[in-house]
Amino acid sequence: MKNIIYVLSLITFFTTPYFAYAKKIKVGFILSTMQEERYQRDKAVFEQTLQRLGGEVVFASCNNNEQTQAAQVDNVLSQDVKVLVIQPVNGDTAAGLVKQAKEDGVLVVDYDRLIRNAPIDYYVTEDSEKVGALQAEAAVSHMKGKGNLAILMGQAGHSVAEARTRGVLKVLEKHPDIKIVVKQYHHAWSPQLAMVTLENALTKHKNNIHAVIANNSGMAHGAIQALEEQKLTGKVFVAGADADLTAIRDIVSGKQQFEVFISITDMAERAAKAAYALAMNEQPVYDMMVDNGYGKVKTTSTPVFAIHKQNIEKQIIATGFHSRKAVYGN
């Protein structure tokens, strides 16, 4: 009887797929925040993609706080991850977190915002400068090349905020009759702080502001709230970025005129696939090399698209980014 059991055990072992016994590869995924709507999508797509590949995700977010992020890195690294995918709260100061991961033998994929002066293994980003350029081109067209404009920037030290603003400024350099009346960073990309900034600017300039460009959807909505108080919605051009559902609804209702769509699904998928490839000792595909001050990093850049009322159907609904019911309510 014992011999029969032994033989059956051997048969079971050799006929059961290897992955049933193999330990799943763990990948850490740390986002700066879950404040904006888009990050629910980043998290969901990343986890779904990695699980489909056969990996397991150890997730954390940091409420846009550097100290919290340092603690979360400690926690995630303690869970036997092979690769750490991290969106830095502050790209200028996150090099120490990369060094810590490297000392633990963990590879690092930099997500969304550039970590400077650190030995990152791969970078997944967007064409942030193009985002700003698209916003500014739309604003210039609406303003017919003249008037007062406000720029609502994200948090200081974020490469995305800096690059998006740089794209705006490069376009505006060619239009000297457009005056920038405010250009301000906002801690944690706060919509509330953005609203206060625009309220103050409207007061100072006696409502004589013709356009607002915000580094993301949340701050654009904060601007709209400030404009609503002065009964200026629809009269002042507003541009945001990330295509949060609220922003798309604001475009439909005429409160906002322009948004830039970054394919978050594509970005999160690329990050998950790159992390899994690195964990398997393979080289992920890349589009270009980016110098982060430490060296040149293999990088993939997610495409961006202009969104306005006329192309919501094509770019937002047809792509499945938001449903028709979510956008239009029917």
Buried (B, 14 or more C-beta within 10 A) or exposed (E): EEEEEEEEEEEEEEEEEEEEEEEEBBBBBBBBBBBBBBBEBBBEBBBBBBEEBEBBBBBBBBEBBBEBBBEBBEEBBEEEBBBBBBBBBBBBBBBEBBEBBBEEEBBBBBBBBBBBBBBBBBBBBBBBBBBBBBBBBBBBEBBEEEBBBBBBBBBEBBBBBBBBBEBBBEBBEEBEEBBEBBBBBBEBBBBEBBBBBBBEBBEEBEBEBBBBBBBBBBBBBBBBBBBEEBEBBBEBBBBBBBBBBBBBBBBBEEBBBBBBBBBBBBBBBBBBBBBBBBBBEEEBEBEEEBEBEBEEBBBBBBEBBBBBBEEBEEBBBEEEBBEEEEBBEE
